């Protein structure tokens, strides 16, 4: 972790097998319920000035560490959640950066009409568009370390994905993508590559932490309604070019 964060880290929030048992394809009965599955280091900053800027702009920078692993045949993942809407009625977005490893970001609309898979390598930036819940999967043999920037004006909503026993798809070591039967009819999955969004400051070679202190790029985190034309065009263009129907 020291190569990704120069200062000291707070004690992480930890998700255990017991915390996650309801969102796996099958309950991990053969694992100690206290076994840690991933670690979240929240509200990080390197300088007092950075902290002041983040607080003033209602933003938070976090790092999450997901060790490689398989639980009952399913690759390790985050629990998954949705974001509520802001005062303008538009759900809050989020941005992730893969610091090390390989990630599958599985996004799904709250009305279960669309599922998007974003495969991301080290250095990639991934926008979670308004209205999409998301789960992060570590499909590799190495630890996945990722950062995120998100508004501090809301709390994530975990209930719906937990009640549905996970996201719309499980990623299994043997079978690959398996639809979650609790969603009924299989929802088509689209593969979207993490392409740049220069209008929002999301460009290759620019890390998320380097965006702290800028005034023209992160406003989207709290006022996404002012950027929906950019977000909508970005998602629509990529989905037309990268439609993928999983074969089971």
C-alpha positions as CSV (number, residue, x, y, z in Angstrom):
1,X,0.0,0.0,0.0
2,X,2.9,2.4,0.6
3,X,3.6,2.7,-3.1
4,X,0.0,4.0,-3.6
5,X,-0.3,6.1,-0.5
6,X,2.7,8.0,0.9
7,X,1.3,8.8,4.4
8,X,-0.2,6.8,7.2
9,X,-3.5,5.1,6.7
10,X,-6.4,5.0,9.1
11,X,-7.8,1.6,10.2
12,X,-9.8,0.2,7.4
13,X,-13.5,-0.7,7.3
14,X,-13.5,-4.4,6.6
15,X,-16.0,-6.6,4.8
16,X,-16.0,-10.2,6.1
17,X,-17.5,-13.4,4.8
18,X,-20.4,-12.9,7.2
19,X,-21.0,-9.4,5.8
20,X,-21.1,-10.7,2.3
21,X,-22.8,-14.1,2.6
22,X,-26.1,-13.0,1.2
23,X,-24.7,-11.6,-2.1
24,X,-22.7,-14.6,-3.3
25,X,-24.1,-17.2,-5.7
26,X,-24.1,-19.7,-2.8
27,X,-23.6,-19.1,0.9
28,X,-19.9,-19.7,1.8
29,X,-20.6,-22.3,4.5
30,X,-17.1,-23.7,4.5
31,X,-15.4,-20.4,5.4
32,X,-14.8,-18.7,8.8
33,X,-17.5,-15.9,8.9
34,X,-14.9,-13.5,10.3
35,X,-12.5,-14.0,7.3
36,X,-11.8,-10.5,5.8
37,X,-12.6,-10.2,2.1
38,X,-11.7,-6.6,1.3
39,X,-10.6,-3.4,3.0
40,X,-11.8,0.2,2.6
41,X,-9.6,3.1,3.6
42,X,-11.9,6.1,3.6
43,X,-11.6,9.9,3.7
44,X,-7.9,10.1,2.8
45,X,-5.9,13.2,2.2
46,X,-2.2,14.0,2.0
47,X,-2.1,17.6,3.2
48,X,-4.2,19.9,5.4
49,X,-4.9,22.0,2.2
50,X,-6.2,18.9,0.4
51,X,-8.5,18.1,3.3
52,X,-9.9,21.6,3.4
53,X,-10.5,21.6,-0.3
54,X,-12.2,18.2,-0.2
55,X,-14.5,19.2,2.7
56,X,-15.3,22.5,1.0
57,X,-16.3,20.7,-2.2
58,X,-18.2,17.9,-0.3
59,X,-15.9,15.2,-1.7
60,X,-14.1,12.1,-0.3
61,X,-11.1,10.2,-1.6
62,X,-10.9,6.5,-0.7
63,X,-8.7,3.5,-1.4
64,X,-10.1,-0.1,-1.5
65,X,-8.0,-3.2,-1.4
66,X,-9.5,-6.5,-2.7
67,X,-7.2,-9.6,-2.3
68,X,-7.5,-12.2,-5.0
69,X,-9.6,-15.1,-4.1
70,X,-12.5,-17.4,-4.9
71,X,-15.5,-18.1,-2.5
72,X,-17.5,-21.2,-3.4
73,X,-16.4,-20.9,-7.0
74,X,-17.1,-17.2,-7.2
75,X,-14.4,-14.5,-7.6
76,X,-14.1,-12.0,-4.7
77,X,-16.1,-8.9,-5.1
78,X,-17.5,-5.9,-3.2
79,X,-21.0,-6.0,-1.7
80,X,-22.5,-3.6,-4.2
81,X,-24.8,-0.6,-3.8
82,X,-26.8,2.2,-5.4
83,X,-26.6,5.9,-4.9
84,X,-29.6,8.1,-4.0
85,X,-30.6,11.2,-5.9
86,X,-29.5,14.8,-5.2
87,X,-31.8,17.7,-4.6
88,X,-32.2,18.0,-8.4
89,X,-33.5,14.5,-8.6
90,X,-30.4,13.0,-10.3
91,X,-28.5,10.1,-8.7
92,X,-25.0,10.8,-7.6
93,X,-22.2,9.4,-9.8
94,X,-18.7,8.2,-8.7
95,X,-15.3,7.8,-10.3
96,X,-12.8,4.9,-9.8
97,X,-9.2,4.5,-10.7
98,X,-7.4,1.1,-10.8
99,X,-4.2,1.7,-8.9
100,X,-3.0,-1.9,-9.3
101,X,-4.4,-5.1,-10.7
102,X,-7.4,-5.8,-12.9
103,X,-11.1,-5.1,-12.2
104,X,-14.5,-5.9,-13.5
105,X,-16.9,-3.1,-12.7
106,X,-20.4,-4.5,-13.0
107,X,-23.0,-1.7,-13.3
108,X,-26.8,-2.1,-13.4
109,X,-29.7,0.2,-13.6
110,X,-32.0,0.3,-10.6
111,X,-35.0,-0.7,-12.7
112,X,-33.0,-3.8,-14.0
113,X,-33.2,-2.8,-17.6
114,X,-29.5,-2.6,-18.3
115,X,-26.3,-4.2,-17.2
116,X,-22.8,-2.9,-18.2
117,X,-19.5,-4.6,-17.7
118,X,-16.4,-2.3,-17.6
119,X,-13.1,-4.2,-17.6
120,X,-10.3,-2.0,-16.3
121,X,-6.5,-2.3,-16.0
122,X,-4.0,-0.4,-13.9
123,X,-4.3,3.3,-14.6
124,X,-7.8,3.2,-16.0
125,X,-10.5,5.6,-14.8
126,X,-14.1,4.4,-14.7
127,X,-17.2,6.6,-14.3
128,X,-20.2,5.2,-12.6
129,X,-23.0,7.0,-14.3
130,X,-26.0,8.4,-12.4
131,X,-28.7,5.7,-11.8
132,X,-26.4,2.7,-11.9
133,X,-25.6,0.5,-9.0
134,X,-22.2,-1.1,-9.0
135,X,-20.2,-4.1,-7.8
136,X,-16.4,-4.5,-8.3
137,X,-15.0,-7.9,-9.0
138,X,-11.3,-9.0,-8.7
139,X,-11.0,-11.6,-11.5
140,X,-7.3,-11.9,-11.3
141,X,-4.6,-13.6,-9.4
142,X,-3.2,-10.4,-7.9
143,X,-4.6,-8.0,-5.3
144,X,-6.8,-5.3,-6.8
145,X,-6.2,-1.8,-5.4
146,X,-8.5,1.0,-6.5
147,X,-9.2,4.6,-5.5
148,X,-12.5,6.5,-5.8
149,X,-13.8,10.0,-5.6
150,X,-17.4,10.5,-4.4
151,X,-19.7,13.1,-2.9
152,X,-20.0,13.2,0.9
153,X,-23.6,14.4,0.7
154,X,-25.1,10.9,0.7
155,X,-24.9,7.4,2.1
156,X,-24.7,4.4,-0.2
157,X,-27.7,2.2,-0.4
158,X,-26.9,-1.5,0.0
159,X,-30.4,-2.9,0.8
160,X,-31.7,-3.6,-2.7
161,X,-28.7,-5.6,-4.0
162,X,-28.5,-7.4,-0.7
163,X,-32.2,-8.4,-1.0
164,X,-31.6,-9.6,-4.5
165,X,-28.7,-11.8,-3.3
166,X,-26.2,-9.8,-5.3
167,X,-26.0,-8.1,-8.7
168,X,-27.7,-9.4,-11.8
169,X,-24.7,-11.6,-12.7
170,X,-22.2,-13.6,-10.7
171,X,-18.7,-14.2,-12.1
172,X,-17.7,-17.8,-11.5
173,X,-14.2,-19.3,-11.9
174,X,-15.6,-22.3,-13.8
175,X,-18.8,-21.2,-15.5
176,X,-17.9,-17.5,-16.2
177,X,-20.9,-15.1,-16.1
178,X,-23.9,-16.7,-14.5
179,X,-27.2,-14.7,-14.3
180,X,-28.7,-14.2,-10.8
181,X,-32.0,-16.1,-10.9
182,X,-33.6,-13.6,-8.4
183,X,-33.8,-11.1,-11.3
184,X,-36.1,-13.2,-13.4
185,X,-35.4,-12.9,-17.1
186,X,-31.8,-12.5,-18.0
187,X,-30.9,-8.8,-18.5
188,X,-28.6,-8.2,-21.5
189,X,-25.1,-7.2,-20.7
190,X,-23.1,-4.6,-22.6
191,X,-19.3,-4.4,-22.4
192,X,-18.0,-0.8,-22.2
193,X,-14.3,0.1,-22.3
194,X,-13.0,2.8,-19.9
195,X,-12.5,5.5,-22.6
196,X,-11.5,9.1,-21.7
197,X,-14.0,11.8,-20.7
198,X,-11.9,14.9,-21.1
199,X,-14.8,17.2,-20.5
200,X,-14.9,15.8,-16.9
201,X,-11.1,15.7,-16.6
202,X,-10.9,11.9,-17.0
203,X,-7.9,11.4,-19.3
204,X,-5.1,8.9,-19.5
205,X,-2.2,9.5,-17.2
206,X,-4.1,11.7,-14.8
207,X,-4.8,10.1,-11.5
208,X,-7.8,10.8,-9.3
209,X,-5.8,12.3,-6.5
210,X,-4.2,14.8,-8.9
211,X,-7.7,16.2,-9.6
212,X,-8.0,17.4,-6.0
213,X,-7.6,21.1,-5.9
214,X,-9.0,21.7,-9.4
215,X,-12.2,23.7,-9.8
216,X,-13.4,22.6,-13.2
217,X,-13.6,18.9,-13.2
218,X,-15.2,17.4,-10.1
219,X,-18.3,19.5,-9.9
220,X,-20.1,16.6,-11.6
221,X,-19.8,14.5,-8.4
222,X,-22.4,16.8,-6.7
223,X,-24.2,18.4,-9.7
224,X,-24.5,15.6,-12.3
225,X,-27.6,17.2,-13.8
226,X,-25.4,19.8,-15.4
227,X,-23.3,17.2,-17.2
228,X,-25.9,14.7,-18.3
229,X,-25.4,15.5,-22.0
230,X,-21.7,14.5,-21.7
231,X,-22.5,11.4,-19.6
232,X,-25.3,10.3,-21.8
233,X,-23.4,10.7,-25.0
234,X,-20.4,8.9,-23.6
235,X,-22.4,5.9,-22.5
236,X,-24.6,5.7,-25.6
237,X,-21.6,5.9,-28.0
238,X,-19.8,3.1,-26.2
239,X,-22.7,0.8,-25.9
240,X,-23.4,1.0,-29.6
241,X,-19.9,0.0,-30.3
242,X,-19.4,-2.7,-27.7
243,X,-22.6,-4.7,-27.3
244,X,-22.0,-8.2,-26.0
245,X,-24.5,-10.9,-25.3
246,X,-23.1,-13.5,-22.9
247,X,-23.3,-17.1,-24.0
248,X,-23.9,-19.7,-21.3
